Amino acid sequence: MSYYRGSESKREQFRRYLEKAGVLDTLTNVLVALYEETEKPNNALDFLKHHLGVAGVETADAEALRLGLSELQQKCDLLMEENKELRKRLLQYEPTPEDGAAE
């Protein structure tokens, strides 16, 4: 009987873990959406994958977005460095407040 309680305790811990992570709510929502479909899809598993965001096309899109983000971050870094250099050069040509007061 103690074995049964031990496994029940593990089950309960696992259920709480899934609940805390939002897994149960997400699965419930997707299954409800499948239930409420007027025309049931031919492949229920594809329906679930699509609604959970596991579709392969999205993975390719995500990779393209990551690559684009990396390129834009590099460009931003270069522009920030150029901006810093241009500000330094500009300070060489701007009069200091003491010089402006003497005129």
Rosetta constraint file for C-alpha pairs under 8 A:
AtomPair CA 1 CA 5 HARMONIC 6.63 0.50
AtomPair CA 2 CA 6 HARMONIC 6.18 0.50
AtomPair CA 3 CA 7 HARMONIC 6.30 0.50
AtomPair CA 4 CA 8 HARMONIC 6.06 0.50
AtomPair CA 5 CA 9 HARMONIC 6.03 0.50
AtomPair CA 6 CA 10 HARMONIC 6.38 0.50
AtomPair CA 7 CA 11 HARMONIC 6.11 0.50
AtomPair CA 8 CA 12 HARMONIC 6.07 0.50
AtomPair CA 9 CA 13 HARMONIC 6.15 0.50
AtomPair CA 10 CA 14 HARMONIC 6.08 0.50
AtomPair CA 11 CA 15 HARMONIC 6.04 0.50
AtomPair CA 12 CA 16 HARMONIC 6.16 0.50
AtomPair CA 13 CA 17 HARMONIC 6.13 0.50
AtomPair CA 14 CA 18 HARMONIC 6.24 0.50
AtomPair CA 15 CA 19 HARMONIC 6.08 0.50
AtomPair CA 16 CA 20 HARMONIC 5.94 0.50
AtomPair CA 17 CA 21 HARMONIC 6.21 0.50
AtomPair CA 18 CA 22 HARMONIC 6.27 0.50
AtomPair CA 18 CA 23 HARMONIC 5.20 0.50
AtomPair CA 18 CA 24 HARMONIC 6.02 0.50
AtomPair CA 19 CA 23 HARMONIC 5.96 0.50
AtomPair CA 19 CA 24 HARMONIC 5.39 0.50
AtomPair CA 19 CA 25 HARMONIC 7.21 0.50
AtomPair CA 22 CA 26 HARMONIC 6.22 0.50
AtomPair CA 23 CA 27 HARMONIC 6.08 0.50
AtomPair CA 24 CA 28 HARMONIC 5.97 0.50
AtomPair CA 25 CA 29 HARMONIC 6.09 0.50
AtomPair CA 26 CA 30 HARMONIC 6.26 0.50
AtomPair CA 26 CA 52 HARMONIC 7.98 0.50
AtomPair CA 27 CA 31 HARMONIC 6.07 0.50
AtomPair CA 28 CA 32 HARMONIC 6.02 0.50
AtomPair CA 29 CA 33 HARMONIC 6.15 0.50
AtomPair CA 30 CA 34 HARMONIC 6.27 0.50
AtomPair CA 30 CA 48 HARMONIC 6.58 0.50
AtomPair CA 30 CA 51 HARMONIC 6.48 0.50
AtomPair CA 30 CA 52 HARMONIC 7.40 0.50
AtomPair CA 31 CA 35 HARMONIC 6.11 0.50
AtomPair CA 31 CA 48 HARMONIC 7.64 0.50
AtomPair CA 32 CA 36 HARMONIC 6.08 0.50
AtomPair CA 33 CA 37 HARMONIC 6.30 0.50
AtomPair CA 34 CA 40 HARMONIC 7.24 0.50
AtomPair CA 34 CA 44 HARMONIC 7.81 0.50
AtomPair CA 34 CA 47 HARMONIC 7.49 0.50
AtomPair CA 34 CA 48 HARMONIC 7.88 0.50
AtomPair CA 40 CA 44 HARMONIC 7.86 0.50
AtomPair CA 41 CA 47 HARMONIC 6.94 0.50
AtomPair CA 43 CA 47 HARMONIC 6.55 0.50
AtomPair CA 44 CA 48 HARMONIC 6.29 0.50
AtomPair CA 45 CA 49 HARMONIC 6.15 0.50
AtomPair CA 46 CA 50 HARMONIC 5.96 0.50
AtomPair CA 47 CA 51 HARMONIC 6.20 0.50
AtomPair CA 48 CA 52 HARMONIC 6.00 0.50
AtomPair CA 49 CA 53 HARMONIC 6.07 0.50
AtomPair CA 49 CA 54 HARMONIC 4.93 0.50
AtomPair CA 49 CA 55 HARMONIC 5.89 0.50
AtomPair CA 50 CA 54 HARMONIC 5.87 0.50
AtomPair CA 50 CA 55 HARMONIC 5.28 0.50
AtomPair CA 53 CA 58 HARMONIC 7.33 0.50
AtomPair CA 54 CA 58 HARMONIC 7.28 0.50
AtomPair CA 54 CA 59 HARMONIC 7.64 0.50
AtomPair CA 55 CA 59 HARMONIC 6.88 0.50
AtomPair CA 56 CA 60 HARMONIC 6.68 0.50
AtomPair CA 57 CA 61 HARMONIC 6.33 0.50
AtomPair CA 58 CA 62 HARMONIC 5.94 0.50
AtomPair CA 59 CA 63 HARMONIC 6.24 0.50
AtomPair CA 60 CA 64 HARMONIC 6.29 0.50
AtomPair CA 61 CA 65 HARMONIC 6.15 0.50
AtomPair CA 62 CA 66 HARMONIC 6.15 0.50
AtomPair CA 63 CA 67 HARMONIC 6.23 0.50
AtomPair CA 64 CA 68 HARMONIC 6.14 0.50
AtomPair CA 65 CA 69 HARMONIC 6.01 0.50
AtomPair CA 66 CA 70 HARMONIC 6.19 0.50
AtomPair CA 67 CA 71 HARMONIC 6.32 0.50
AtomPair CA 68 CA 72 HARMONIC 6.16 0.50
AtomPair CA 69 CA 73 HARMONIC 6.08 0.50
AtomPair CA 70 CA 74 HARMONIC 6.34 0.50
AtomPair CA 71 CA 75 HARMONIC 6.26 0.50
AtomPair CA 72 CA 76 HARMONIC 6.01 0.50
AtomPair CA 73 CA 77 HARMONIC 6.18 0.50
AtomPair CA 74 CA 78 HARMONIC 6.31 0.50
AtomPair CA 75 CA 79 HARMONIC 6.17 0.50
AtomPair CA 76 CA 80 HARMONIC 6.06 0.50
AtomPair CA 77 CA 81 HARMONIC 6.27 0.50
AtomPair CA 78 CA 82 HARMONIC 6.18 0.50
AtomPair CA 79 CA 83 HARMONIC 5.98 0.50
AtomPair CA 80 CA 84 HARMONIC 6.23 0.50
AtomPair CA 81 CA 85 HARMONIC 6.35 0.50
AtomPair CA 82 CA 86 HARMONIC 6.15 0.50
AtomPair CA 83 CA 87 HARMONIC 6.14 0.50
AtomPair CA 84 CA 88 HARMONIC 6.37 0.50
AtomPair CA 85 CA 89 HARMONIC 6.35 0.50
AtomPair CA 86 CA 90 HARMONIC 6.06 0.50
AtomPair CA 87 CA 91 HARMONIC 6.23 0.50
AtomPair CA 88 CA 92 HARMONIC 6.82 0.50
AtomPair CA 89 CA 93 HARMONIC 7.17 0.50
AtomPair CA 90 CA 94 HARMONIC 6.43 0.50
AtomPair CA 91 CA 95 HARMONIC 7.94 0.50
AtomPair CA 95 CA 99 HARMONIC 5.98 0.50
AtomPair CA 95 CA 100 HARMONIC 6.35 0.50
AtomPair CA 96 CA 100 HARMONIC 6.49 0.50
AtomPair CA 97 CA 101 HARMONIC 6.31 0.50
AtomPair CA 98 CA 102 HARMONIC 6.40 0.50
AtomPair CA 99 CA 103 HARMONIC 6.79 0.50
